[in-house]
Amino acid sequence: MTVLRGATAGVIAAEIGARLKQARLNANISIADLAQQTGLSRNAITGAEKGKVQLVTLLAIMVALKLTEQLDLFLPPQQISPVQLAMLQGKKRQRASRKSAEKNPTSSTHHGEENDSW
């Protein structure tokens, strides 16, 4: 297995293309057959095998070659970090709030009455 740590994007893309080609050959599928299965052009398949591919094209080829289970190994689902989770939750309440009647028990002014303290 080739370790691609520190490799450039171009080198990694070429390696993925080469692995895609090998998977196609291992499945004994021709470029023409794969193009027909995916609805892509033969040039798109050839380009993908050289590492020149759009994501949707790559995924269409992986589906046809039954390689989609490899996606979890390639890019595992990412969990939310505890720091991000705390930021999303905001501040947690520290205590219960008072009921509205308890907040201002001395306020007995009703609508229509004047308040002399103004």
N, C-alpha and C positions, 0 to 999 in steps of 0.2 A: 504494500500500500504506500502510495506517495503522500508525503506530508507536505502541504502547501503553505505552511506557516511562513509568513514574511514574503510570499510571492506577490507579484503585481496582479492587478485585475486581469490584464491580458493573458498572463500565464495561467491563472486559474480558469478563465473562460476556455482557453485552448484545452486544458486538461478535462474539463467537464464535457467539451465536445468530443474528445477522444474516447471518454468513457461511454458517452451516448452512442457513438459509432460501434464500440465493442459490444454494448448491450444489444444493439440491432443485429449485429452479426451473430452473436450467441443465440438469438431468437430465430436465426435463419430467415430474416425478413429483408427483402431488397429495398432499395431506396424508393423504387416505383410503387411497391406494395405499401410501404409506410406512408408515402405521400397520399395514396388512395385512401388508406384507413383514417388519416388525420384530416384530409381535405386541404392539405398544404401542397405547395409546389415542390418539385424535386430540388429546385434551387434552394428553397427554404430548409429542406432536410440537410442538404450538403453544407449549407452555411452553418446550421446548428452544429453539425459534426466538426466544424472548424472553429467553433466557439463564437461565431457571429450570429447571435440569436436573440430575439425578443422573448421576454418571459412567457407570454401566452403561447408562443410557438414551442418553447421548451416544454411547457406543461402538457401541451397537446401530444407531443412525442412521448413524454413519460407515461401518459395515460394509455396510449396505444401499445407501448412496450411493457405495460403493467409494472411500472417502476414508482408509482405514486406512494407506496408504503415507505419508500426510501426518504421521502420528504421530512419525516419526523427526525430522522437521523441527520439529514442535511441541515435543517434549521428547526430545532425543537421548539415547541410552543414556549413562549416567554411568560414567566410569572411577573406580577407586579411586585416591585421591591417594597419592603416595609416602609421606606421613606416616602415613596410615591403614594402608597396607600394612606399613610398618615396625612399627606397633603390633600388627598382627595376627600378625606373625611372632615377636614377642617378641625376647628377646636371642638373638643367634647365638652358638654355641659358639666360643670362642677357641682351644681346644686339645683334644686327645684326652684322655680319662680313662685312668688306669692300670688294668691288669687287676686283678681282685680278689686274686689270689695275690701280686702285687707290692706291694699296698697295705700289708700288714702281714706281712713275711716272718719276723719274730721270733716271731710267735704260733704256737706249736707245741702249745698245749693242745688235747687231744682231749676229746670228750664222756666224762664219767665220771672224768676226772682232776681233781684239785684244783689250783688255782693258788695258791701260797703268797704271792704278792705282794698279795693282797687283804687 
